[in-house]
């Protein structure tokens, strides 16, 4: 028993002796390797900054029922800066500080962005699940963005907006608002990364009317969204279609689709996950009740408007390992390394 234990230690003892000999006979090589290890760690180090205001003790109505209220959330931002003193660009996510957990999506880009000397900024208003119906929300986000750029000396160059679900929708609304405003501080946007979100809110309203009628899924979201649409857009697509067209980045029922032209000068990469069988089986939804329909049509209209710098990535069932298919899981399944390569290529155009 003793000899077996000794034999097991013998290779380890030899290894230590060999290592000691190497350090004694080749100190330069050892120091060089140690320097490389430290340098590579420092190269991709990240500096995190977070600022969120105290919670406002109030709530907003989000439905017709007595208890349909949501409390306000924390307004503020989370910023990741690479260790490099020369930041080459900024990735911006308009993430909800509560329901998006401040940086649920953006933090997935931290490693890839820092390796390429990009900062990543996540910004939230105080409105829970904010659809950016009001100018005040967009102005709030704009002031925070400007504050961060000034305070941390971020370069106003190579700016990209990214996001799935409401994060992506907010980006489209913010970009439209800024292009139509006369505010002095304007971001120099290079590209937009679209990921599985609603662009046509006329279609969305009808989708949720059907959801409510057939009653085969949890109806909180359909009722919540349609209530907000009808309240903030002052009616339904049947009674005031132009308000829905104006609120949408793209709308199939809008023959003019003037909003599409707002994005014609940006590089656009779009991720969709039709998940047709999953939606049919679990939600009894058709191809019409699918965000992919909006995004493909939006890209077609962009090309008609003269934008040749677009790309569509279609996630197949094997690309997404998550059992539950939704907008967030689509983003989680995207290849972030490849996405960062696309971003870098856009900066060279």
C-alpha positions as CSV (number, residue, x, y, z in Angstrom):
1,X,0.0,0.0,0.0
2,X,2.8,2.4,0.9
3,X,4.8,1.6,-2.3
4,X,1.7,2.2,-4.5
5,X,1.2,5.6,-2.9
6,X,4.8,6.5,-3.4
7,X,4.7,5.4,-7.1
8,X,1.7,7.7,-7.7
9,X,3.6,10.7,-6.3
10,X,6.7,10.0,-8.4
11,X,5.6,11.6,-11.7
12,X,4.5,14.7,-9.7
13,X,7.9,15.0,-8.0
14,X,9.7,14.6,-11.4
15,X,7.4,17.3,-12.9
16,X,8.3,19.7,-10.0
17,X,12.0,19.0,-10.4
18,X,11.7,19.6,-14.2
19,X,9.9,22.9,-13.6
20,X,12.5,24.0,-11.1
21,X,15.3,23.2,-13.5
22,X,13.5,25.1,-16.3
23,X,13.1,28.2,-14.1
24,X,16.8,28.0,-13.1
25,X,18.2,27.4,-16.6
26,X,15.7,29.5,-18.7
27,X,14.5,32.4,-16.5
28,X,13.9,34.6,-19.6
29,X,11.6,32.2,-21.3
30,X,9.6,31.7,-18.0
31,X,9.3,35.5,-17.4
32,X,8.2,36.0,-21.0
33,X,5.5,33.4,-20.8
34,X,4.3,34.9,-17.5
35,X,4.2,38.4,-19.1
36,X,2.1,37.0,-22.0
37,X,-0.3,35.4,-19.6
38,X,-0.7,38.7,-17.6
39,X,-0.9,40.8,-20.8
40,X,-3.6,38.7,-22.4
41,X,-5.7,38.8,-19.2
42,X,-5.4,42.6,-19.0
43,X,-6.1,43.1,-22.7
44,X,-9.6,41.7,-22.4
45,X,-10.3,43.1,-18.9
46,X,-13.4,45.1,-18.4
47,X,-14.4,48.1,-16.4
48,X,-18.0,48.1,-15.2
49,X,-19.9,51.2,-14.3
50,X,-23.5,51.2,-13.0
51,X,-25.9,54.0,-12.1
52,X,-29.6,53.7,-11.3
53,X,-31.8,56.2,-9.6
54,X,-33.9,55.2,-6.5
55,X,-37.2,53.6,-7.3
56,X,-40.2,56.0,-7.7
57,X,-43.0,55.0,-5.3
58,X,-45.7,54.9,-7.9
59,X,-47.2,52.6,-10.6
60,X,-48.9,52.8,-14.0
61,X,-52.1,51.2,-15.3
62,X,-51.5,48.4,-17.8
63,X,-55.0,46.9,-18.1
64,X,-58.7,47.3,-17.5
65,X,-58.9,45.2,-14.3
66,X,-58.7,46.7,-10.8
67,X,-55.3,45.3,-10.1
68,X,-53.7,45.9,-13.5
69,X,-50.9,48.1,-12.4
70,X,-47.1,47.8,-12.7
71,X,-44.7,49.6,-10.3
72,X,-42.1,52.0,-11.8
73,X,-38.6,50.7,-12.3
74,X,-35.2,52.2,-11.8
75,X,-34.0,54.6,-14.4
76,X,-30.3,54.4,-15.2
77,X,-27.5,52.6,-17.1
78,X,-24.9,49.9,-17.0
79,X,-21.7,50.5,-19.0
80,X,-18.9,48.1,-19.8
81,X,-15.7,49.6,-21.1
82,X,-12.8,47.6,-22.3
83,X,-9.4,48.0,-20.7
84,X,-8.0,49.5,-23.9
85,X,-7.7,53.3,-23.7
86,X,-8.8,53.6,-27.3
87,X,-12.4,52.6,-27.5
88,X,-13.4,52.0,-31.2
89,X,-17.2,52.0,-30.9
90,X,-20.2,51.5,-28.7
91,X,-22.9,48.8,-28.7
92,X,-26.2,50.2,-27.2
93,X,-29.1,48.1,-25.7
94,X,-32.2,49.9,-24.5
95,X,-32.8,47.4,-21.8
96,X,-35.5,47.5,-19.0
97,X,-33.8,47.6,-15.6
98,X,-36.2,45.1,-14.1
99,X,-37.7,42.8,-16.7
100,X,-34.5,42.7,-18.8
101,X,-32.5,42.6,-15.5
102,X,-30.5,45.7,-16.4
103,X,-28.2,43.9,-18.9
104,X,-29.5,40.4,-19.5
105,X,-28.9,40.6,-23.3
106,X,-26.0,43.1,-23.4
107,X,-23.8,41.2,-21.0
108,X,-23.6,38.4,-23.5
109,X,-21.6,40.7,-25.7
110,X,-19.1,41.9,-23.1
111,X,-16.3,39.4,-23.9
112,X,-16.6,39.7,-27.6
113,X,-16.9,43.5,-27.5
114,X,-14.0,44.1,-25.2
115,X,-11.7,41.9,-27.3
116,X,-12.4,44.3,-30.2
117,X,-12.2,47.5,-28.0
118,X,-15.9,48.2,-28.0
119,X,-17.9,49.5,-25.1
120,X,-21.4,48.2,-24.3
121,X,-24.1,50.4,-22.9
122,X,-27.5,49.4,-21.4
123,X,-30.0,52.2,-20.8
124,X,-33.4,52.0,-19.0
125,X,-36.2,54.5,-18.4
126,X,-38.4,54.3,-15.3
127,X,-41.4,52.9,-17.3
128,X,-41.9,49.2,-16.8
129,X,-42.0,47.3,-20.2
130,X,-41.6,50.6,-21.9
131,X,-42.9,50.6,-25.6
132,X,-41.6,54.2,-26.1
133,X,-45.1,55.5,-26.8
134,X,-44.2,58.9,-25.4
135,X,-41.5,61.4,-26.3
136,X,-40.6,61.7,-22.6
137,X,-39.3,58.1,-22.6
138,X,-37.1,58.7,-25.6
139,X,-35.8,62.0,-24.3
140,X,-35.1,60.3,-21.0
141,X,-33.0,57.6,-22.7
142,X,-31.3,60.3,-24.9
143,X,-30.2,62.3,-21.9
144,X,-28.7,59.2,-20.2
145,X,-26.9,58.3,-23.4
146,X,-25.5,61.8,-23.8
147,X,-24.5,61.9,-20.1
148,X,-22.6,58.6,-20.4
149,X,-20.8,59.6,-23.6
150,X,-19.7,62.9,-22.0
151,X,-18.8,61.6,-18.6
152,X,-16.7,58.6,-19.9
153,X,-15.5,60.2,-23.1
154,X,-17.0,57.6,-25.3
155,X,-16.3,58.1,-29.1
156,X,-19.4,59.1,-31.1
157,X,-18.4,56.8,-33.9
158,X,-19.2,53.2,-34.9
159,X,-22.4,53.2,-32.9
160,X,-24.6,50.1,-33.1
161,X,-28.1,49.5,-31.6
162,X,-28.9,45.8,-30.8
163,X,-31.8,43.9,-29.2
164,X,-34.5,41.4,-29.2
165,X,-38.2,41.9,-28.3
166,X,-38.9,45.3,-26.7
167,X,-35.2,46.1,-26.6
168,X,-35.0,46.1,-30.4
169,X,-38.4,47.9,-30.8
170,X,-37.2,50.7,-28.5
171,X,-34.0,51.1,-30.7
172,X,-36.2,51.6,-33.8
173,X,-38.4,54.1,-32.0
174,X,-35.4,56.0,-30.6
175,X,-33.6,56.2,-34.0
176,X,-36.8,57.5,-35.6
177,X,-37.3,60.0,-32.9
178,X,-33.7,61.3,-33.1
179,X,-33.7,61.6,-36.9
180,X,-36.9,63.7,-36.7
181,X,-35.7,65.9,-33.8
182,X,-33.5,68.9,-33.8
183,X,-31.6,67.9,-30.7
184,X,-27.9,68.9,-30.9
185,X,-26.4,65.6,-29.7
186,X,-26.9,63.0,-32.4
187,X,-25.3,59.6,-32.4
188,X,-23.3,58.5,-35.5
189,X,-25.1,55.2,-36.0
190,X,-23.4,52.7,-38.1
191,X,-25.7,49.7,-37.9
192,X,-28.7,48.0,-36.3
193,X,-29.0,44.4,-35.1
194,X,-32.6,43.2,-35.2
195,X,-33.6,40.1,-33.4
196,X,-37.0,38.6,-33.4
197,X,-39.3,41.5,-32.5
198,X,-42.6,42.9,-33.7
199,X,-42.3,45.6,-36.3
200,X,-45.9,45.7,-37.5
201,X,-48.3,46.6,-34.6
202,X,-51.4,46.3,-36.8
203,X,-50.5,42.7,-37.3
204,X,-49.7,42.4,-33.6
205,X,-53.0,43.8,-32.5
206,X,-54.9,41.3,-34.7
207,X,-52.7,38.5,-33.5
208,X,-53.7,39.2,-29.9
209,X,-57.3,39.5,-30.8
210,X,-57.1,36.0,-32.1
211,X,-55.2,34.8,-29.1
212,X,-58.0,36.1,-26.8
213,X,-60.7,34.7,-29.0
214,X,-59.3,31.1,-29.2
215,X,-58.0,31.2,-25.6
216,X,-55.3,28.6,-25.9
217,X,-52.4,30.4,-24.2
218,X,-51.8,32.6,-21.2
219,X,-53.7,35.8,-22.1
220,X,-51.8,38.3,-19.8
221,X,-49.5,39.5,-22.6
222,X,-52.2,39.7,-25.4
223,X,-54.5,41.7,-23.1
224,X,-51.6,43.8,-21.7
225,X,-50.2,44.8,-25.2
226,X,-53.6,45.4,-26.8
227,X,-54.6,47.6,-23.9
228,X,-51.5,49.7,-24.2
229,X,-51.8,49.9,-28.0
230,X,-55.5,51.0,-27.8
231,X,-54.9,53.5,-25.0
232,X,-51.7,55.1,-26.3
233,X,-52.6,55.0,-30.0
234,X,-56.1,56.2,-29.2
235,X,-58.0,53.4,-30.9
236,X,-57.6,50.2,-32.9
237,X,-56.2,49.5,-36.3
238,X,-59.8,49.6,-37.5
239,X,-60.7,53.0,-36.1
240,X,-57.4,54.9,-36.5
241,X,-55.0,52.8,-38.7
242,X,-52.6,55.7,-39.4
243,X,-51.5,55.8,-35.7
244,X,-50.6,52.1,-35.9
245,X,-48.7,52.7,-39.1
246,X,-46.8,55.6,-37.6
247,X,-45.9,53.6,-34.5
248,X,-44.6,50.6,-36.5
249,X,-41.2,50.4,-38.1
250,X,-42.9,48.6,-40.9
251,X,-46.6,47.7,-41.6
252,X,-47.9,45.4,-44.3
253,X,-51.2,47.4,-44.4
254,X,-49.3,50.7,-44.9
255,X,-48.9,51.3,-48.7
256,X,-46.4,54.1,-48.2
257,X,-44.3,52.7,-45.4
258,X,-42.5,55.9,-44.9
259,X,-40.9,54.8,-41.7
260,X,-38.7,52.2,-43.5
261,X,-36.8,54.9,-45.2
262,X,-35.5,56.1,-41.8
263,X,-33.2,53.1,-41.6
264,X,-32.1,52.9,-45.3
265,X,-28.6,54.3,-44.6
266,X,-27.6,51.8,-41.8
267,X,-26.1,48.3,-42.0
268,X,-28.9,46.0,-40.8
269,X,-28.4,42.4,-39.7
270,X,-31.6,40.6,-38.8
271,X,-32.1,37.4,-36.8
272,X,-35.3,35.4,-37.1
273,X,-36.5,32.1,-35.6
274,X,-39.8,31.1,-37.3
275,X,-40.2,28.0,-35.0
276,X,-43.3,27.2,-37.1
277,X,-43.9,23.7,-35.7
278,X,-43.3,24.9,-32.1
279,X,-45.7,27.8,-32.4
280,X,-48.3,25.6,-34.1
281,X,-48.1,22.9,-31.5
282,X,-47.8,25.0,-28.4
283,X,-49.8,28.2,-29.3
284,X,-51.9,27.3,-32.4
285,X,-50.3,30.3,-34.1
286,X,-50.1,30.6,-37.9
287,X,-47.4,32.2,-40.1
288,X,-49.3,35.5,-39.7
289,X,-48.8,35.5,-35.9
290,X,-45.0,35.5,-36.3
291,X,-42.4,38.2,-35.9
292,X,-40.4,36.7,-38.8
293,X,-43.1,37.8,-41.2
294,X,-42.5,41.4,-40.2
295,X,-38.7,41.3,-40.3
296,X,-38.5,39.6,-43.8
297,X,-41.0,42.2,-45.2
298,X,-39.0,45.0,-43.6
299,X,-35.8,43.9,-45.2
300,X,-37.6,43.7,-48.6
301,X,-38.9,47.2,-48.2
302,X,-35.4,48.4,-47.1
303,X,-34.0,47.0,-50.4
304,X,-36.7,48.8,-52.3
305,X,-35.7,52.0,-50.5
306,X,-32.1,51.5,-51.7
307,X,-30.4,49.7,-48.8
308,X,-28.1,46.9,-50.1
309,X,-26.3,46.5,-46.8
310,X,-28.7,44.0,-45.1
311,X,-28.3,40.5,-44.0
312,X,-30.8,37.9,-42.8
313,X,-29.9,35.1,-40.4
314,X,-32.5,32.3,-40.0
315,X,-32.2,30.2,-36.9
316,X,-33.1,26.6,-37.5
317,X,-34.5,24.3,-34.8
318,X,-31.1,22.7,-34.2
319,X,-29.5,26.2,-33.7
320,X,-31.5,26.9,-30.5
321,X,-31.0,24.4,-27.7
322,X,-33.6,26.0,-25.4
323,X,-36.8,24.1,-24.9
324,X,-38.9,27.3,-24.7
325,X,-38.9,29.3,-27.9
326,X,-39.4,33.1,-27.5
327,X,-37.7,36.3,-28.4
328,X,-35.1,36.1,-25.6
329,X,-34.1,32.5,-26.4
330,X,-33.5,33.6,-30.0
331,X,-31.1,36.2,-28.9
332,X,-29.5,33.8,-26.4
333,X,-28.9,31.3,-29.3
334,X,-27.2,33.7,-31.7
335,X,-23.6,33.3,-32.5
336,X,-22.0,36.4,-30.8
337,X,-18.5,35.8,-32.2
338,X,-19.9,35.9,-35.7
339,X,-22.0,38.9,-34.9
340,X,-19.0,40.8,-33.6
341,X,-17.2,40.0,-36.9
342,X,-20.1,41.5,-38.8
343,X,-20.0,44.6,-36.6
344,X,-16.2,45.0,-37.2
345,X,-16.8,44.6,-41.0
346,X,-19.4,47.4,-40.9
347,X,-16.9,49.8,-39.4
348,X,-14.7,49.4,-42.5
349,X,-17.5,50.4,-44.9
